[in-house]
Amino acid sequence: MSNNSITNVRKKSVSPKRRQALTSHFSPITSHQSRSTRGRPREFDQEKALDQAVELFWRQGYEGTSIADLRKAIGITAPSLYAAFGSKEELYRLVLEHYLAGLGRTLADALREEADTFAAVRRFLFESAQNFAGRKNPRGCLISCAIPTCAPENRAVADIAASKRMSSVLTLRSRFQQAVKNGELPRETDTDQLARFYGAVIQGMSIQALDGAGAKALRGIAETALRAWPGETRPRLVP
């Protein structure tokens, strides 16, 4: 058999599919393939990434947390982080919302599940006292302690945190207004002032927790605040 015949046999023995596979294996990546690669699902779980970012911002604060810190905690590159969350400011906004939907939903749960307004506020304060001094998570409340002061360039971020705190005050005020209509609170109750008062109590408890106050001390603050409940006859403090 001639050399040409051997060559022809070898060519015929390679199937078209095999030849295509070999060609594509050694050929450069086309623009179509590149677009396909870029379109693959992200290599991280966004919910898990937010959990990690919550803890980092909670422990270190907004200004004390760098992009490098976030990258390391989440386990992605800086370009991937920006692609997923837009910016550090946007990520922080998502972190606050994620916290309120999870670890920070004490107020929302209490108001939804307790029919009696005083019972709801009592539960909110007592559970917060326990949570703020807990060992599982950082001390205090992420929202209450978020950016009380900041550099001018971070003012917009501080305003986001302030709006979350104000939202809690407005939620309390709405519940207190309904309590006045239901007869749970005296008609002359200043619902705005009462809501701001309990909002201030929560913020104070959070700061006290950061300074080392334990659950018992924080509960004492809560009990004192509950004695300021409007009306001559106040409900019992014991849950």
C-alpha positions in Angstrom: 0.0 0.0 0.0 1.4 3.4 -1.0 2.0 6.3 1.4 -0.9 8.2 -0.2 -3.2 5.2 0.5 -2.2 5.1 4.1 -2.9 8.9 4.4 -6.3 8.5 2.8 -7.2 5.7 5.2 -6.2 7.7 8.2 -8.2 10.7 7.0 -11.3 8.5 6.5 -10.8 6.8 9.9 -11.4 10.2 11.7 -15.1 10.9 12.0 -16.4 14.4 11.2 -17.5 14.8 14.8 -14.1 13.8 16.1 -12.4 16.1 13.6 -14.7 19.0 14.7 -13.9 18.2 18.4 -10.2 18.3 17.7 -10.5 21.5 15.8 -12.5 23.3 18.4 -10.1 22.0 21.1 -7.1 23.7 19.6 -8.8 26.7 18.0 -9.1 30.1 19.8 -12.3 30.9 21.7 -14.7 32.7 19.4 -16.6 35.9 20.4 -19.8 33.8 20.7 -18.1 31.4 23.1 -16.8 34.3 25.1 -20.3 35.8 25.4 -21.6 32.4 26.5 -19.0 32.2 29.2 -19.8 35.7 30.5 -23.5 34.8 30.6 -22.9 31.9 33.0 -24.6 32.0 36.4 -22.6 33.7 39.1 -20.3 31.4 41.1 -21.7 32.5 44.5 -25.0 32.5 46.3 -26.2 36.1 46.6 -28.2 35.4 49.8 -25.1 33.9 51.4 -23.0 36.8 50.1 -25.4 39.3 51.8 -25.2 37.3 55.1 -21.5 37.7 55.0 -21.7 41.4 54.1 -24.2 41.9 57.0 -21.8 40.5 59.6 -18.8 42.5 58.2 -20.6 45.8 58.1 -22.1 45.1 61.5 -18.7 44.5 63.1 -16.7 47.1 61.3 -19.1 49.8 60.2 -19.5 51.2 56.7 -16.4 53.3 56.7 -14.3 50.7 58.4 -15.2 48.1 55.7 -13.2 48.2 52.5 -13.9 46.6 49.1 -10.9 44.3 49.8 -12.6 43.2 53.1 -15.9 42.5 51.3 -14.1 40.7 48.5 -12.3 38.4 50.9 -15.4 37.7 53.0 -17.6 36.9 50.1 -14.9 35.2 48.1 -15.2 37.0 44.8 -13.2 39.4 42.7 -13.7 43.1 42.8 -15.2 43.2 39.2 -17.6 40.4 40.2 -18.6 42.2 43.3 -19.4 45.4 41.4 -21.2 43.4 38.7 -23.4 41.8 41.4 -24.1 44.7 43.6 -23.2 47.9 41.7 -21.2 49.7 44.3 -20.3 49.6 48.0 -23.1 52.1 48.7 -25.7 50.0 46.9 -24.4 46.8 48.6 -24.8 48.5 52.0 -28.4 49.5 51.2 -29.1 45.9 50.3 -27.4 44.7 53.5 -29.7 46.9 55.6 -32.8 45.6 53.8 -31.5 42.0 54.1 -31.0 42.5 57.9 -34.5 44.0 58.4 -35.9 41.0 56.5 -34.0 38.5 58.7 -32.2 39.1 62.0 -33.6 42.6 62.4 -37.3 41.8 62.0 -38.1 41.8 65.7 -40.4 44.8 65.5 -42.2 43.6 62.4 -42.9 40.2 64.0 -44.0 41.7 67.3 -46.4 44.1 65.7 -47.8 41.5 63.4 -48.2 38.7 65.9 -49.4 40.5 69.0 -52.9 41.8 69.0 -52.3 44.0 72.1 -50.2 47.0 71.4 -48.5 47.1 74.8 -47.7 43.4 74.5 -46.2 44.1 71.0 -43.9 46.9 72.3 -43.0 44.8 75.4 -42.0 41.9 73.2 -40.0 44.1 70.9 -38.0 45.6 73.8 -37.5 42.4 75.7 -36.4 40.4 72.6 -34.2 43.2 71.5 -32.5 43.2 75.0 -31.8 39.5 74.6 -30.6 39.8 71.0 -28.4 42.9 71.4 -26.4 41.1 74.1 -26.2 37.8 72.4 -23.0 36.0 71.5 -24.1 34.5 68.2 -24.1 37.8 66.3 -22.3 41.2 66.8 -23.6 43.2 69.7 -26.3 45.9 69.3 -28.5 46.5 66.3 -27.1 47.0 62.8 -29.7 49.7 62.0 -29.6 51.5 65.3 -25.8 51.8 65.3 -25.4 52.3 61.5 -23.3 55.4 60.6 -24.3 57.9 63.4 -21.5 60.2 62.1 -19.5 60.0 58.9 -17.3 61.8 56.5 -19.1 64.2 54.1 -18.6 61.9 51.1 -20.6 59.2 52.9 -23.5 61.4 53.8 -25.8 59.7 51.3 -25.1 56.4 53.0 -25.8 57.8 56.4 -29.1 59.1 55.1 -30.1 55.6 54.0 -29.5 54.3 57.5 -31.3 57.2 59.1 -34.3 56.5 56.8 -34.5 52.9 58.0 -34.5 54.1 61.7 -37.2 56.7 60.8 -39.2 54.0 59.1 -39.4 52.0 62.4 -40.5 55.2 64.2 -43.3 55.7 61.7 -44.3 52.1 62.0 -44.7 52.5 65.7 -46.5 55.7 65.3 -49.0 54.1 63.0 -49.7 51.3 65.5 -50.1 53.8 68.3 -52.6 55.8 66.3 -54.6 52.7 65.8 -54.3 51.9 69.6 -55.8 55.3 70.4 -58.7 54.6 68.1 -59.1 51.1 69.8 -59.0 52.6 73.3 -55.7 50.9 74.1 -54.1 54.3 74.6 -55.7 57.5 76.0 -57.2 59.9 73.4 -54.7 62.6 74.3 -51.7 60.4 73.6 -49.0 62.1 71.5 -48.4 59.2 69.2 -45.5 60.8 67.4 -43.7 61.6 70.6 -44.4 58.1 72.0 -43.0 56.5 68.9 -39.9 58.6 69.0 -39.4 57.8 72.7 -39.4 54.0 72.1 -37.3 54.5 69.0 -34.7 56.4 71.2 -34.9 53.6 73.8 -34.0 51.0 71.3 -31.1 53.0 70.0 -29.9 53.6 73.5 -30.1 49.9 74.3 -28.1 49.1 71.2 -25.3 51.6 72.2 -25.3 50.2 75.8 -24.9 46.7 74.3 -21.9 47.8 72.3 -20.4 49.2 75.5 -20.8 45.8 77.2 -24.2 45.9 78.9 -25.6 42.4 79.3 -29.1 41.2 78.7 -30.2 41.7 82.3 -29.2 45.4 82.2 -30.8 46.0 78.9 -34.0 44.4 80.1 -34.0 46.7 83.0 -33.9 49.7 80.6 -36.8 48.1 78.7 -38.8 47.7 81.9 -38.2 51.3 82.9 -39.3 52.5 79.4 -42.5 50.4 79.6 -43.4 52.1 82.9 -43.7 55.3 80.9 -46.6 53.8 78.9 -49.5 56.3 78.8 -52.5 55.8 81.0 -53.3 55.5 84.7 -53.5 51.7 84.6 -50.5 50.1 82.9 -50.4 46.4 81.9 -48.1 44.0 83.7 -44.5 43.8 82.5 -44.0 40.1 82.9 -44.5 38.4 79.4 
